[in-house]
Amino acid sequence: VFGDISNPVTCLRSGAICHPGFCPRRYKHIGTCGLSVIKCCKKP
């Protein structure tokens, strides 16, 4: 579900990382970190 996370605080608090562009391999795109180009990515 995209859109749940839209800022770095929520992203990091959920145990995910902020990553520019596309998420690294094996990471799941779960939201953004403020800007749409910075993705919030979580390990499966």
mmCIF file of the N, C-alpha and C atoms, coordinates in Angstrom:
data_MODEL
# 
_entry.id   MODEL 
# 
loop_
_atom_site.group_PDB 
_atom_site.id 
_atom_site.type_symbol 
_atom_site.label_atom_id 
_atom_site.label_alt_id 
_atom_site.label_comp_id 
_atom_site.label_asym_id 
_atom_site.label_entity_id 
_atom_site.label_seq_id 
_atom_site.pdbx_PDB_ins_code 
_atom_site.Cartn_x 
_atom_site.Cartn_y 
_atom_site.Cartn_z 
_atom_site.occupancy 
_atom_site.B_iso_or_equiv 
_atom_site.pdbx_formal_charge 
_atom_site.auth_seq_id 
_atom_site.auth_comp_id 
_atom_site.auth_asym_id 
_atom_site.auth_atom_id 
_atom_site.pdbx_PDB_model_num 
ATOM 1   N N  . VAL A 1 1  ? 0.856  -1.198 0.000  1.00 0.00 ? 1  VAL A N  1 
ATOM 2   C CA . VAL A 1 1  ? 0.000  0.000  0.000  1.00 0.00 ? 1  VAL A CA 1 
ATOM 3   C C  . VAL A 1 1  ? 0.885  1.237  0.000  1.00 0.00 ? 1  VAL A C  1 
ATOM 4   N N  . PHE A 1 2  ? 0.990  1.905  -1.126 1.00 0.00 ? 2  PHE A N  1 
ATOM 5   C CA . PHE A 1 2  ? 1.776  3.134  -1.204 1.00 0.00 ? 2  PHE A CA 1 
ATOM 6   C C  . PHE A 1 2  ? 0.966  4.284  -0.625 1.00 0.00 ? 2  PHE A C  1 
ATOM 7   N N  . GLY A 1 3  ? 1.646  5.278  -0.113 1.00 0.00 ? 3  GLY A N  1 
ATOM 8   C CA . GLY A 1 3  ? 0.946  6.446  0.403  1.00 0.00 ? 3  GLY A CA 1 
ATOM 9   C C  . GLY A 1 3  ? 0.830  6.448  1.910  1.00 0.00 ? 3  GLY A C  1 
ATOM 10  N N  . ASP A 1 4  ? 1.005  5.285  2.550  1.00 0.00 ? 4  ASP A N  1 
ATOM 11  C CA . ASP A 1 4  ? 0.976  5.225  4.010  1.00 0.00 ? 4  ASP A CA 1 
ATOM 12  C C  . ASP A 1 4  ? 2.143  6.015  4.587  1.00 0.00 ? 4  ASP A C  1 
ATOM 13  N N  . ILE A 1 5  ? 3.301  5.886  3.965  1.00 0.00 ? 5  ILE A N  1 
ATOM 14  C CA . ILE A 1 5  ? 4.502  6.549  4.446  1.00 0.00 ? 5  ILE A CA 1 
ATOM 15  C C  . ILE A 1 5  ? 4.881  7.664  3.486  1.00 0.00 ? 5  ILE A C  1 
ATOM 16  N N  . SER A 1 6  ? 4.989  8.887  4.026  1.00 0.00 ? 6  SER A N  1 
ATOM 17  C CA . SER A 1 6  ? 5.301  10.019 3.157  1.00 0.00 ? 6  SER A CA 1 
ATOM 18  C C  . SER A 1 6  ? 6.346  10.944 3.767  1.00 0.00 ? 6  SER A C  1 
ATOM 19  N N  . ASN A 1 7  ? 7.001  10.511 4.850  1.00 0.00 ? 7  ASN A N  1 
ATOM 20  C CA . ASN A 1 7  ? 8.072  11.321 5.423  1.00 0.00 ? 7  ASN A CA 1 
ATOM 21  C C  . ASN A 1 7  ? 9.145  10.419 6.019  1.00 0.00 ? 7  ASN A C  1 
ATOM 22  N N  . PRO A 1 8  ? 10.370 10.953 6.177  1.00 0.00 ? 8  PRO A N  1 
ATOM 23  C CA . PRO A 1 8  ? 11.504 10.145 6.648  1.00 0.00 ? 8  PRO A CA 1 
ATOM 24  C C  . PRO A 1 8  ? 11.300 9.566  8.044  1.00 0.00 ? 8  PRO A C  1 
ATOM 25  N N  . VAL A 1 9  ? 10.634 10.310 8.923  1.00 0.00 ? 9  VAL A N  1 
ATOM 26  C CA . VAL A 1 9  ? 10.447 9.852  10.301 1.00 0.00 ? 9  VAL A CA 1 
ATOM 27  C C  . VAL A 1 9  ? 9.630  8.570  10.343 1.00 0.00 ? 9  VAL A C  1 
ATOM 28  N N  . THR A 1 10 ? 8.484  8.579  9.651  1.00 0.00 ? 10 THR A N  1 
ATOM 29  C CA . THR A 1 10 ? 7.627  7.396  9.609  1.00 0.00 ? 10 THR A CA 1 
ATOM 30  C C  . THR A 1 10 ? 8.351  6.232  8.952  1.00 0.00 ? 10 THR A C  1 
ATOM 31  N N  . CYS A 1 11 ? 9.106  6.542  7.912  1.00 0.00 ? 11 CYS A N  1 
ATOM 32  C CA . CYS A 1 11 ? 9.841  5.509  7.184  1.00 0.00 ? 11 CYS A CA 1 
ATOM 33  C C  . CYS A 1 11 ? 10.849 4.818  8.091  1.00 0.00 ? 11 CYS A C  1 
ATOM 34  N N  . LEU A 1 12 ? 11.705 5.607  8.738  1.00 0.00 ? 12 LEU A N  1 
ATOM 35  C CA . LEU A 1 12 ? 12.748 5.045  9.590  1.00 0.00 ? 12 LEU A CA 1 
ATOM 36  C C  . LEU A 1 12 ? 12.156 4.357  10.807 1.00 0.00 ? 12 LEU A C  1 
ATOM 37  N N  . ARG A 1 13 ? 11.059 4.897  11.316 1.00 0.00 ? 13 ARG A N  1 
ATOM 38  C CA . ARG A 1 13 ? 10.418 4.315  12.490 1.00 0.00 ? 13 ARG A CA 1 
ATOM 39  C C  . ARG A 1 13 ? 9.860  2.930  12.184 1.00 0.00 ? 13 ARG A C  1 
ATOM 40  N N  . SER A 1 14 ? 9.486  2.708  10.946 1.00 0.00 ? 14 SER A N  1 
ATOM 41  C CA . SER A 1 14 ? 8.933  1.403  10.569 1.00 0.00 ? 14 SER A CA 1 
ATOM 42  C C  . SER A 1 14 ? 10.043 0.406  10.210 1.00 0.00 ? 14 SER A C  1 
ATOM 43  N N  . GLY A 1 15 ? 11.287 0.806  10.429 1.00 0.00 ? 15 GLY A N  1 
ATOM 44  C CA . GLY A 1 15 ? 12.409 -0.095 10.194 1.00 0.00 ? 15 GLY A CA 1 
ATOM 45  C C  . GLY A 1 15 ? 12.875 -0.118 8.753  1.00 0.00 ? 15 GLY A C  1 
ATOM 46  N N  . ALA A 1 16 ? 12.498 0.895  7.997  1.00 0.00 ? 16 ALA A N  1 
ATOM 47  C CA . ALA A 1 16 ? 12.866 0.955  6.586  1.00 0.00 ? 16 ALA A CA 1 
ATOM 48  C C  . ALA A 1 16 ? 13.966 1.997  6.370  1.00 0.00 ? 16 ALA A C  1 
ATOM 49  N N  . ILE A 1 17 ? 14.404 2.138  5.117  1.00 0.00 ? 17 ILE A N  1 
ATOM 50  C CA . ILE A 1 17 ? 15.437 3.112  4.782  1.00 0.00 ? 17 ILE A CA 1 
ATOM 51  C C  . ILE A 1 17 ? 14.933 4.057  3.699  1.00 0.00 ? 17 ILE A C  1 
ATOM 52  N N  . CYS A 1 18 ? 15.529 5.255  3.656  1.00 0.00 ? 18 CYS A N  1 
ATOM 53  C CA . CYS A 1 18 ? 15.232 6.199  2.583  1.00 0.00 ? 18 CYS A CA 1 
ATOM 54  C C  . CYS A 1 18 ? 16.297 6.023  1.509  1.00 0.00 ? 18 CYS A C  1 
ATOM 55  N N  . HIS A 1 19 ? 15.842 5.854  0.271  1.00 0.00 ? 19 HIS A N  1 
ATOM 56  C CA . HIS A 1 19 ? 16.780 5.575  -0.814 1.00 0.00 ? 19 HIS A CA 1 
ATOM 57  C C  . HIS A 1 19 ? 16.362 6.336  -2.063 1.00 0.00 ? 19 HIS A C  1 
ATOM 58  N N  . PRO A 1 20 ? 17.297 7.114  -2.671 1.00 0.00 ? 20 PRO A N  1 
ATOM 59  C CA . PRO A 1 20 ? 16.954 7.863  -3.886 1.00 0.00 ? 20 PRO A CA 1 
ATOM 60  C C  . PRO A 1 20 ? 16.758 6.939  -5.083 1.00 0.00 ? 20 PRO A C  1 
ATOM 61  N N  . GLY A 1 21 ? 15.858 7.328  -5.966 1.00 0.00 ? 21 GLY A N  1 
ATOM 62  C CA . GLY A 1 21 ? 15.620 6.538  -7.176 1.00 0.00 ? 21 GLY A CA 1 
ATOM 63  C C  . GLY A 1 21 ? 14.839 5.278  -6.869 1.00 0.00 ? 21 GLY A C  1 
ATOM 64  N N  . PHE A 1 22 ? 15.383 4.143  -7.301 1.00 0.00 ? 22 PHE A N  1 
ATOM 65  C CA . PHE A 1 22 ? 14.695 2.874  -7.074 1.00 0.00 ? 22 PHE A CA 1 
ATOM 66  C C  . PHE A 1 22 ? 15.225 2.195  -5.820 1.00 0.00 ? 22 PHE A C  1 
ATOM 67  N N  . CYS A 1 23 ? 14.409 1.362  -5.213 1.00 0.00 ? 23 CYS A N  1 
ATOM 68  C CA . CYS A 1 23 ? 14.833 0.615  -4.035 1.00 0.00 ? 23 CYS A CA 1 
ATOM 69  C C  . CYS A 1 23 ? 15.912 -0.394 -4.416 1.00 0.00 ? 23 CYS A C  1 
ATOM 70  N N  . PRO A 1 24 ? 16.856 -0.645 -3.496 1.00 0.00 ? 24 PRO A N  1 
ATOM 71  C CA . PRO A 1 24 ? 17.873 -1.667 -3.771 1.00 0.00 ? 24 PRO A CA 1 
ATOM 72  C C  . PRO A 1 24 ? 17.227 -3.031 -3.958 1.00 0.00 ? 24 PRO A C  1 
ATOM 73  N N  . ARG A 1 25 ? 17.979 -3.954 -4.519 1.00 0.00 ? 25 ARG A N  1 
ATOM 74  C CA . ARG A 1 25 ? 17.509 -5.323 -4.712 1.00 0.00 ? 25 ARG A CA 1 
ATOM 75  C C  . ARG A 1 25 ? 16.952 -5.908 -3.431 1.00 0.00 ? 25 ARG A C  1 
ATOM 76  N N  . ARG A 1 26 ? 15.874 -6.655 -3.564 1.00 0.00 ? 26 ARG A N  1 
ATOM 77  C CA . ARG A 1 26 ? 15.248 -7.362 -2.441 1.00 0.00 ? 26 ARG A CA 1 
ATOM 78  C C  . ARG A 1 26 ? 14.502 -6.438 -1.482 1.00 0.00 ? 26 ARG A C  1 
ATOM 79  N N  . TYR A 1 27 ? 14.661 -5.122 -1.645 1.00 0.00 ? 27 TYR A N  1 
ATOM 80  C CA . TYR A 1 27 ? 13.913 -4.202 -0.802 1.00 0.00 ? 27 TYR A CA 1 
ATOM 81  C C  . TYR A 1 27 ? 12.546 -3.942 -1.406 1.00 0.00 ? 27 TYR A C  1 
ATOM 82  N N  . LYS A 1 28 ? 11.577 -3.700 -0.544 1.00 0.00 ? 28 LYS A N  1 
ATOM 83  C CA . LYS A 1 28 ? 10.212 -3.452 -0.987 1.00 0.00 ? 28 LYS A CA 1 
ATOM 84  C C  . LYS A 1 28 ? 9.917  -1.962 -0.890 1.00 0.00 ? 28 LYS A C  1 
ATOM 85  N N  . HIS A 1 29 ? 9.286  -1.416 -1.938 1.00 0.00 ? 29 HIS A N  1 
ATOM 86  C CA . HIS A 1 29 ? 8.912  -0.005 -1.941 1.00 0.00 ? 29 HIS A CA 1 
ATOM 87  C C  . HIS A 1 29 ? 7.640  0.164  -1.113 1.00 0.00 ? 29 HIS A C  1 
ATOM 88  N N  . ILE A 1 30 ? 7.743  0.854  0.038  1.00 0.00 ? 30 ILE A N  1 
ATOM 89  C CA . ILE A 1 30 ? 6.567  0.985  0.910  1.00 0.00 ? 30 ILE A CA 1 
ATOM 90  C C  . ILE A 1 30 ? 6.089  2.423  1.066  1.00 0.00 ? 30 ILE A C  1 
ATOM 91  N N  . GLY A 1 31 ? 6.764  3.367  0.422  1.00 0.00 ? 31 GLY A N  1 
ATOM 92  C CA . GLY A 1 31 ? 6.328  4.760  0.524  1.00 0.00 ? 31 GLY A CA 1 
ATOM 93  C C  . GLY A 1 31 ? 7.414  5.702  0.035  1.00 0.00 ? 31 GLY A C  1 
ATOM 94  N N  . THR A 1 32 ? 7.329  6.971  0.465  1.00 0.00 ? 32 THR A N  1 
ATOM 95  C CA . THR A 1 32 ? 8.336  7.956  0.090  1.00 0.00 ? 32 THR A CA 1 
ATOM 96  C C  . THR A 1 32 ? 8.871  8.648  1.338  1.00 0.00 ? 32 THR A C  1 
ATOM 97  N N  . CYS A 1 33 ? 9.986  9.349  1.169  1.00 0.00 ? 33 CYS A N  1 
ATOM 98  C CA . CYS A 1 33 ? 10.582 10.108 2.275  1.00 0.00 ? 33 CYS A CA 1 
ATOM 99  C C  . CYS A 1 33 ? 10.484 11.598 1.987  1.00 0.00 ? 33 CYS A C  1 
ATOM 100 N N  . GLY A 1 34 ? 9.277  12.111 1.913  1.00 0.00 ? 34 GLY A N  1 
ATOM 101 C CA . GLY A 1 34 ? 9.073  13.537 1.675  1.00 0.00 ? 34 GLY A CA 1 
ATOM 102 C C  . GLY A 1 34 ? 8.961  13.857 0.192  1.00 0.00 ? 34 GLY A C  1 
ATOM 103 N N  . LEU A 1 35 ? 9.988  13.523 -0.579 1.00 0.00 ? 35 LEU A N  1 
ATOM 104 C CA . LEU A 1 35 ? 9.959  13.750 -2.021 1.00 0.00 ? 35 LEU A CA 1 
ATOM 105 C C  . LEU A 1 35 ? 9.658  12.444 -2.729 1.00 0.00 ? 35 LEU A C  1 
ATOM 106 N N  . SER A 1 36 ? 8.961  12.534 -3.851 1.00 0.00 ? 36 SER A N  1 
ATOM 107 C CA . SER A 1 36 ? 8.584  11.313 -4.566 1.00 0.00 ? 36 SER A CA 1 
ATOM 108 C C  . SER A 1 36 ? 9.801  10.587 -5.143 1.00 0.00 ? 36 SER A C  1 
ATOM 109 N N  . VAL A 1 37 ? 10.923 11.320 -5.317 1.00 0.00 ? 37 VAL A N  1 
ATOM 110 C CA . VAL A 1 37 ? 12.120 10.677 -5.870 1.00 0.00 ? 37 VAL A CA 1 
ATOM 111 C C  . VAL A 1 37 ? 12.905 9.912  -4.806 1.00 0.00 ? 37 VAL A C  1 
ATOM 112 N N  . ILE A 1 38 ? 12.628 10.206 -3.530 1.00 0.00 ? 38 ILE A N  1 
ATOM 113 C CA . ILE A 1 38 ? 13.272 9.471  -2.436 1.00 0.00 ? 38 ILE A CA 1 
ATOM 114 C C  . ILE A 1 38 ? 12.306 8.417  -1.941 1.00 0.00 ? 38 ILE A C  1 
ATOM 115 N N  . LYS A 1 39 ? 12.639 7.154  -2.181 1.00 0.00 ? 39 LYS A N  1 
ATOM 116 C CA . LYS A 1 39 ? 11.730 6.067  -1.819 1.00 0.00 ? 39 LYS A CA 1 
ATOM 117 C C  . LYS A 1 39 ? 11.990 5.575  -0.407 1.00 0.00 ? 39 LYS A C  1 
ATOM 118 N N  . CYS A 1 40 ? 10.917 5.108  0.217  1.00 0.00 ? 40 CYS A N  1 
ATOM 119 C CA . CYS A 1 40 ? 11.049 4.425  1.493  1.00 0.00 ? 40 CYS A CA 1 
ATOM 120 C C  . CYS A 1 40 ? 11.049 2.937  1.188  1.00 0.00 ? 40 CYS A C  1 
ATOM 121 N N  . CYS A 1 41 ? 12.151 2.258  1.528  1.00 0.00 ? 41 CYS A N  1 
ATOM 122 C CA . CYS A 1 41 ? 12.339 0.863  1.149  1.00 0.00 ? 41 CYS A CA 1 
ATOM 123 C C  . CYS A 1 41 ? 12.568 -0.003 2.372  1.00 0.00 ? 41 CYS A C  1 
ATOM 124 N N  . LYS A 1 42 ? 11.884 -1.148 2.412  1.00 0.00 ? 42 LYS A N  1 
ATOM 125 C CA . LYS A 1 42 ? 11.995 -2.044 3.558  1.00 0.00 ? 42 LYS A CA 1 
ATOM 126 C C  . LYS A 1 42 ? 12.482 -3.413 3.130  1.00 0.00 ? 42 LYS A C  1 
ATOM 127 N N  . LYS A 1 43 ? 13.345 -4.008 3.960  1.00 0.00 ? 43 LYS A N  1 
ATOM 128 C CA . LYS A 1 43 ? 13.788 -5.379 3.698  1.00 0.00 ? 43 LYS A CA 1 
ATOM 129 C C  . LYS A 1 43 ? 12.613 -6.308 3.887  1.00 0.00 ? 43 LYS A C  1 
ATOM 130 N N  . PRO A 1 44 ? 12.488 -7.329 3.020  1.00 0.00 ? 44 PRO A N  1 
ATOM 131 C CA . PRO A 1 44 ? 11.370 -8.268 3.144  1.00 0.00 ? 44 PRO A CA 1 
ATOM 132 C C  . PRO A 1 44 ? 11.439 -9.057 4.452  1.00 0.00 ? 44 PRO A C  1 
# 
